[in-house]
Amino acid sequence: MSSSMTNKADIDSMAGRRLNPAELKIELLCHGVRIGRTCRIQEEGRPVCGRPGHLASGLELILPGELRELWVNAPVNEKFVERTPYHLLSAQGEYRLFDERHDLSYHVKLAPKPDWCDLCTTSGIPMFQIGMLNGTFLSIDLGEPIRRGVGEHALDRQSCRLERREAAGIEKTSVEDIVETVSAAQKESGITFALLCGGYQDAGGLTRLFPYLKALKQKVGILVGVQFPPEADLGLYDQARSLGADQFSFCLEFFNKDYFDRYAPDTSPFPGRKHVFEALEYCVRLMGKGRVSGEIIAGIEPIEDTLRAVDYLAGVGAVPLVRIFRPLRGTDMEDEAPPDSSEMIRVFRHVYQASRSHHLPIGMAPNIHFSVLPHPEDTLYLASDARDRYAYQRWIFTMEQVMRPYFLRCMRRHAALRA
């Protein structure tokens, strides 16, 4: 079936009917939402991030669903949101999302406000500057901000490895600051996973996060993921694993090399694009299927290249994380149009198919919901065959029960770890 025919079928199947939670999440990521005057976001929900160009700069919503609830970081400040058909209104303490095109409404919930974000660490740093809740996990930025791309088409902060907060620099964030912040988020928000992300523009930069990784496993007891630039010295990943790293994430950004060179050229001295593939595949062999993810941006390069990226990642045993391009304010591409939601539906149906065909163990870890992108587990709603979806869902549930003791052990405090 041709791409145009597939897109038409997607549009026809969605027009005028109620969307399932995955379709609605994709629609919101592509269109955004306007917040009505009756909404009391500051008092009842999670405050909208005020930093321009931040990947999680939208409104955190929870979409109820039969299979699982989905979290979404819906754009609210971007230019394209002015044309959105989606409006959020509140009445008698309930929130509903209205689609003015089809006169449909959806019950939604605001993500709960993390009161600990208003606290400061012992050293006086506000905790919201150290860690940010994305869905139900904590993202912590370390190291120097990495800016990729130059010239007219530079992605600037849009790239998944780029600056997320002003107070960058690992020297300004002590081990104690991070331990205090993660402990507060674990106690009050019930988080089970913290992602250490960032980087250094020199070889061996991964070693500089080792004290943070070691402290989180010893003093807090939590699942810890690592998203740093690729290292040519692959032995560093063995060291990170021995310190307790539970997951590695790599940013491919674009599978089409021409688009990568155009939008995110390799201009820095650390290992380049080919090292991403080498490091990712090495970590899959080291950690096992489903414990490594690769992140790709959809909506800029041709969709067929994005589908090939999904196939590649699932084929080597990595979880394909596809982030829908968001023309953020404060970036060079803020005037660009977001991708068409029907095209993105096609992408995420493919994510389901690839994950299913390669038996990826998605959604094994407890209480992890992604809001800035549709996770492969979200795509269960997009399965074209209900029986196939049920079989895959049943297998996932069985694996969750089998793996539960393992994750509980991983979340215990480690008595001693060698650096």
C-alpha positions as CSV (number, residue, x, y, z in Angstrom):
1,M,0.0,0.0,0.0
2,S,1.4,3.4,-0.9
3,S,2.1,6.1,1.6
4,S,-0.6,8.4,0.3
5,M,-3.2,5.6,0.5
6,T,-2.2,4.7,4.0
7,N,-2.4,8.3,5.1
8,K,-5.9,8.6,3.6
9,A,-7.0,5.5,5.4
10,D,-5.7,6.8,8.7
11,I,-7.5,10.1,8.2
12,D,-10.8,8.4,7.1
13,S,-10.6,6.0,10.1
14,M,-10.2,8.9,12.6
15,A,-12.6,11.5,11.2
16,G,-15.7,12.1,13.3
17,R,-15.1,9.2,15.7
18,R,-13.7,9.1,19.3
19,L,-10.0,8.6,19.4
20,N,-8.3,6.0,21.5
21,P,-5.8,7.3,24.1
22,A,-2.7,6.7,21.8
23,E,-4.3,8.5,18.9
24,L,-5.4,11.3,21.2
25,K,-1.8,11.6,22.6
26,I,-0.4,11.8,19.1
27,E,-3.0,14.4,18.1
28,L,-2.1,16.5,21.1
29,L,1.7,16.3,20.5
30,C,1.1,17.4,16.9
31,H,-1.6,20.1,17.6
32,G,-1.2,21.2,21.2
33,V,-4.0,22.4,23.4
34,R,-5.4,25.8,24.5
35,I,-6.1,26.2,28.2
36,G,-9.4,27.7,29.1
37,R,-9.9,30.4,31.7
38,T,-11.7,28.1,34.0
39,C,-8.7,25.8,34.4
40,R,-6.6,26.1,37.6
41,I,-3.4,24.6,36.5
42,Q,-1.1,26.2,39.0
43,E,-3.3,25.2,41.9
44,E,-4.4,21.7,40.8
45,G,-1.8,20.5,38.3
46,R,1.8,20.4,37.3
47,P,3.1,23.9,36.4
48,V,3.9,24.4,32.8
49,C,7.7,24.7,32.3
50,G,8.6,28.4,31.7
51,R,11.9,27.8,30.0
52,P,11.7,28.4,26.2
53,G,13.1,25.7,24.0
54,H,12.6,23.0,26.7
55,L,11.5,19.6,25.4
56,A,9.0,19.2,28.2
57,S,7.6,22.8,28.0
58,G,4.0,21.8,27.7
59,L,1.1,20.8,30.0
60,E,1.3,17.4,31.6
61,L,-2.0,15.6,31.2
62,I,-3.1,12.0,31.9
63,L,-5.4,10.3,29.4
64,P,-7.5,7.5,31.0
65,G,-7.7,4.2,29.0
66,E,-8.8,0.6,29.1
67,L,-5.4,-0.9,28.6
68,R,-3.4,1.7,30.5
69,E,-3.5,5.4,31.2
70,L,-1.2,7.5,29.0
71,W,0.7,10.6,30.0
72,V,1.3,13.5,27.5
73,N,3.2,16.7,27.6
74,A,0.8,18.7,25.4
75,P,2.3,21.9,23.7
76,V,0.7,25.1,24.9
77,N,3.1,27.9,24.2
78,E,4.2,27.2,20.6
79,K,3.0,29.2,17.6
80,F,1.2,26.3,16.0
81,V,-1.0,25.9,19.1
82,E,-2.9,29.0,18.0
83,R,-4.5,26.8,15.3
84,T,-5.3,23.8,17.5
85,P,-8.8,22.4,17.6
86,Y,-8.3,21.1,21.1
87,H,-9.4,23.1,24.2
88,L,-9.1,22.2,27.8
89,L,-11.9,23.3,30.1
90,S,-12.8,22.7,33.7
91,A,-16.2,22.4,35.4
92,Q,-16.9,21.3,39.0
93,G,-13.4,20.0,39.5
94,E,-13.4,17.8,36.3
95,Y,-11.3,18.5,33.2
96,R,-12.5,17.8,29.7
97,L,-10.7,18.1,26.4
98,F,-12.9,19.4,23.6
99,D,-12.3,18.7,19.9
100,E,-14.1,21.6,18.1
101,R,-13.8,19.9,14.7
102,H,-16.0,17.0,15.6
103,D,-17.8,18.2,18.7
104,L,-16.2,15.5,20.8
105,S,-15.0,15.7,24.4
106,Y,-12.6,13.5,26.4
107,H,-12.2,13.2,30.1
108,V,-8.6,13.9,31.1
109,K,-6.7,14.5,34.4
110,L,-4.0,16.9,35.3
111,A,-0.7,15.4,36.3
112,P,-0.3,15.9,40.1
113,K,1.8,18.8,41.2
114,P,5.1,17.7,42.7
115,D,5.3,19.8,45.9
116,W,9.0,18.9,46.4
117,C,9.9,21.0,43.4
118,D,9.4,24.1,45.6
119,L,12.0,22.9,48.0
120,C,15.7,23.7,48.0
121,T,18.6,21.3,48.6
122,T,20.9,21.8,51.7
123,S,23.2,23.9,49.5
124,G,20.3,26.2,48.5
125,I,19.7,25.0,44.9
126,P,15.9,24.8,44.0
127,M,15.2,21.1,43.3
128,F,13.3,22.0,40.1
129,Q,16.6,23.2,38.6
130,I,18.2,19.8,39.3
131,G,15.5,17.4,38.2
132,M,12.3,17.6,36.1
133,L,9.5,15.2,36.1
134,N,8.7,14.0,32.6
135,G,5.6,11.8,33.0
136,T,6.5,9.7,36.0
137,F,10.3,9.6,35.8
138,L,12.9,12.2,36.8
139,S,15.2,13.6,34.2
140,I,18.5,15.1,35.6
141,D,20.8,17.1,33.4
142,L,24.5,16.8,33.9
143,G,27.5,18.2,32.1
144,E,27.9,20.8,29.5
145,P,25.0,21.5,27.2
146,I,25.7,20.0,23.8
147,R,24.6,22.2,20.9
148,R,24.2,20.4,17.6
149,G,23.7,22.1,14.3
150,V,24.8,25.3,12.7
151,G,23.3,27.7,10.2
152,E,19.8,28.2,8.8
153,H,18.5,24.7,9.6
154,A,20.1,24.2,13.0
155,L,18.0,22.4,15.5
156,D,19.5,24.3,18.4
157,R,17.8,23.2,21.6
158,Q,15.4,20.9,19.7
159,S,17.9,18.0,19.6
160,C,17.3,15.4,22.2
161,R,20.8,15.9,23.6
162,L,20.7,19.6,23.9
163,E,20.5,22.1,26.7
164,R,17.5,21.7,29.0
165,R,18.2,24.1,31.8
166,E,20.2,27.3,32.4
167,A,22.2,26.0,35.4
168,A,24.3,23.6,33.3
169,G,27.6,22.2,34.4
170,I,28.2,19.2,36.5
171,E,30.5,21.1,38.8
172,K,27.5,23.2,39.9
173,T,25.4,20.2,40.9
174,S,26.9,18.2,43.7
175,V,26.3,14.5,44.4
176,E,24.5,15.5,47.6
177,D,22.2,17.9,45.6
178,I,21.1,15.1,43.3
179,V,20.7,12.5,46.1
180,E,18.4,14.9,48.0
181,T,16.4,15.8,44.9
182,V,15.9,12.1,43.8
183,S,15.1,11.1,47.4
184,A,12.4,13.8,47.6
185,A,10.9,12.8,44.3
186,Q,10.9,9.1,45.2
187,K,9.2,9.8,48.6
188,E,6.6,12.3,47.4
189,S,6.0,11.4,43.8
190,G,6.7,7.7,43.9
191,I,9.2,7.7,41.1
192,T,11.1,4.5,40.3
193,F,13.4,5.7,37.6
194,A,15.9,8.6,37.2
195,L,17.6,9.4,33.9
196,L,21.0,11.0,34.0
197,C,21.5,12.8,30.7
198,G,23.8,15.4,29.2
199,G,27.4,15.1,28.1
200,Y,30.9,16.4,27.7
201,Q,32.8,17.3,24.6
202,D,35.8,15.1,25.4
203,A,36.5,11.4,25.5
204,G,35.7,9.5,28.7
205,G,33.1,12.1,29.8
206,L,30.9,9.2,30.9
207,T,33.2,8.6,33.9
208,R,32.3,11.9,35.3
209,L,28.8,10.7,36.1
210,F,30.1,7.6,38.0
211,P,30.0,9.3,41.4
212,Y,26.3,10.3,40.8
213,L,25.4,6.8,39.7
214,K,27.1,5.2,42.6
215,A,25.5,7.5,45.1
216,L,22.0,7.0,43.7
217,K,22.3,3.2,43.9
218,Q,23.8,3.3,47.4
219,K,21.9,6.1,49.2
220,V,18.5,6.1,47.4
221,G,17.9,2.8,45.7
222,I,16.3,3.5,42.4
223,L,16.5,2.4,38.7
224,V,19.0,4.7,36.9
225,G,19.3,5.3,33.2
226,V,22.1,7.0,31.3
227,Q,21.8,9.1,28.2
228,F,25.2,10.5,27.3
229,P,27.1,11.0,24.0
230,P,28.6,7.7,22.7
231,E,32.0,6.7,23.9
232,A,34.7,5.2,21.7
233,D,36.0,3.3,24.7
234,L,33.2,0.7,25.0
235,G,34.7,-0.6,28.2
236,L,33.3,2.4,30.0
237,Y,29.8,0.9,29.6
238,D,30.9,-2.2,31.5
239,Q,32.1,0.1,34.3
240,A,28.8,2.0,34.3
241,R,26.9,-1.3,34.5
242,S,29.1,-2.6,37.4
243,L,28.1,0.6,39.3
244,G,24.4,-0.2,38.8
245,A,23.3,1.4,35.5
246,D,20.0,-0.2,34.7
247,Q,19.5,1.3,31.2
248,F,21.3,3.1,28.4
249,S,19.8,5.5,25.9
250,F,21.3,6.9,22.7
251,C,20.1,9.7,20.5
252,L,20.2,8.8,16.8
253,E,18.1,11.9,15.9
254,F,18.0,11.1,12.1
255,F,18.5,7.8,10.3
256,N,18.9,9.5,7.0
257,K,22.5,10.7,7.0
258,D,21.8,13.6,4.6
259,Y,19.2,15.0,7.0
260,F,21.6,14.4,10.0
261,D,24.3,16.3,8.2
262,R,21.9,19.1,7.4
263,Y,20.1,19.5,10.7
264,A,22.5,18.1,13.3
265,P,26.0,18.0,11.9
266,D,28.8,16.4,13.8
267,T,30.8,19.6,14.7
268,S,32.1,18.6,18.1
269,P,35.2,16.7,19.0
270,F,33.6,13.8,20.8
271,P,32.9,10.4,18.9
272,G,30.6,10.9,15.9
273,R,27.5,9.4,14.4
274,K,28.9,6.0,13.6
275,H,29.9,5.6,17.2
276,V,26.3,5.9,18.3
277,F,25.4,2.7,16.4
278,E,28.6,1.0,17.7
279,A,27.9,2.0,21.3
280,L,24.2,1.1,21.1
281,E,24.8,-2.3,19.7
282,Y,27.5,-3.0,22.2
283,C,25.2,-2.0,25.1
284,V,22.4,-4.3,23.8
285,R,24.9,-7.2,23.9
286,L,26.0,-6.1,27.4
287,M,22.6,-5.4,28.9
288,G,20.2,-7.6,27.0
289,K,17.2,-6.9,24.8
290,G,14.9,-4.1,26.0
291,R,17.4,-2.4,28.4
292,V,18.8,-0.1,25.7
293,S,16.8,2.5,23.8
294,G,17.5,4.5,20.7
295,E,15.8,7.9,20.2
296,I,14.8,9.2,16.8
297,I,13.0,12.4,15.7
298,A,10.0,12.0,13.4
299,G,8.5,14.6,11.2
300,I,11.6,16.1,9.6
301,E,13.3,13.4,7.6
302,P,11.2,11.3,5.1
303,I,8.9,9.0,7.0
304,E,10.3,5.9,5.3
305,D,13.7,6.7,6.9
306,T,12.0,6.9,10.3
307,L,10.3,3.5,9.7
308,R,13.7,2.1,8.8
309,A,15.2,3.5,12.0
310,V,12.4,1.8,14.0
311,D,13.1,-1.5,12.2
312,Y,16.8,-1.2,12.9
313,L,16.4,-0.5,16.6
314,A,13.9,-3.2,17.2
315,G,16.0,-5.6,15.1
316,V,19.1,-5.2,17.2
317,G,17.0,-5.5,20.4
318,A,16.8,-1.8,21.4
319,V,13.6,-0.1,22.3
320,P,12.6,2.4,19.5
321,L,11.7,5.8,21.1
322,V,10.2,8.1,18.5
323,R,9.9,11.7,19.4
324,I,7.5,13.8,17.3
325,F,9.2,17.0,16.1
326,R,8.0,20.0,18.1
327,P,8.7,23.5,16.7
328,L,9.6,24.9,20.1
329,R,9.6,28.7,20.8
330,G,13.1,30.0,21.2
331,T,14.6,27.7,18.6
332,D,15.6,28.3,15.0
333,M,12.7,26.2,13.8
334,E,9.9,27.8,15.8
335,D,8.0,28.9,12.7
336,E,8.0,25.4,11.1
337,A,4.7,23.4,11.0
338,P,4.5,20.3,13.2
339,P,4.2,17.0,11.4
340,D,0.8,15.7,10.2
341,S,-0.8,13.5,12.9
342,S,-2.0,10.9,10.4
343,E,1.6,10.4,9.3
344,M,2.6,10.0,13.0
345,I,-0.1,7.5,13.5
346,R,1.5,5.5,10.7
347,V,4.9,5.7,12.4
348,F,3.6,4.5,15.7
349,R,1.6,1.7,14.2
350,H,4.9,0.6,12.8
351,V,6.5,0.9,16.2
352,Y,3.9,-1.5,17.5
353,Q,4.5,-4.0,14.7
354,A,8.3,-3.9,15.0
355,S,8.1,-4.3,18.8
356,R,5.7,-7.1,18.5
357,S,7.5,-9.0,15.8
358,H,10.8,-8.8,17.7
359,H,9.2,-9.6,21.0
360,L,10.6,-6.6,22.7
361,P,10.1,-6.7,26.5
362,I,8.5,-3.2,26.7
363,G,7.0,-1.9,29.9
364,M,8.7,-4.3,32.2
365,A,9.9,-1.7,34.8
366,P,7.3,-0.5,37.3
367,N,5.6,3.0,37.1
368,I,7.4,4.5,34.2
369,H,5.3,6.7,31.8
370,F,6.8,8.9,29.1
371,S,4.9,12.1,28.4
372,V,7.1,13.8,25.8
373,L,6.8,10.9,23.3
374,P,4.5,7.9,22.7
375,H,6.3,4.9,24.3
376,P,6.1,1.5,22.4
377,E,3.8,0.3,25.2
378,D,1.4,3.1,24.4
379,T,1.1,1.7,20.8
380,L,-0.8,-1.3,22.1
381,Y,-3.8,0.9,21.4
382,L,-2.8,1.0,17.7
383,A,-2.7,-2.7,16.9
384,S,-4.9,-3.5,13.9
385,D,-5.5,-7.0,15.1
386,A,-7.2,-7.1,18.6
387,R,-6.3,-10.8,19.1
388,D,-2.6,-10.1,18.3
389,R,-2.7,-7.1,20.7
390,Y,-4.2,-9.2,23.4
391,A,-1.6,-12.0,23.0
392,Y,1.3,-9.4,23.2
393,Q,-0.3,-7.7,26.1
394,R,-0.7,-11.0,28.0
395,W,2.9,-11.8,27.3
396,I,4.0,-8.4,28.6
397,F,1.9,-8.9,31.7
398,T,3.4,-12.3,32.3
399,M,6.9,-10.9,31.9
400,E,6.1,-8.1,34.3
401,Q,5.3,-10.6,37.0
402,V,8.4,-12.7,36.3
403,M,10.6,-9.6,36.3
404,R,9.1,-7.9,39.4
405,P,11.5,-9.5,41.9
406,Y,14.4,-8.5,39.7
407,F,13.4,-4.8,39.6
408,L,12.7,-4.8,43.3
409,R,16.3,-6.0,43.8
410,C,17.6,-3.3,41.5
411,M,15.7,-0.7,43.5
412,R,17.2,-1.7,46.8
413,R,20.1,0.3,48.2
414,H,23.4,-1.2,47.3
415,A,25.6,-1.7,50.3
416,A,28.9,-1.2,48.4
417,L,29.9,-0.5,44.8
418,R,33.3,-0.1,43.4
419,A,34.2,2.9,41.3
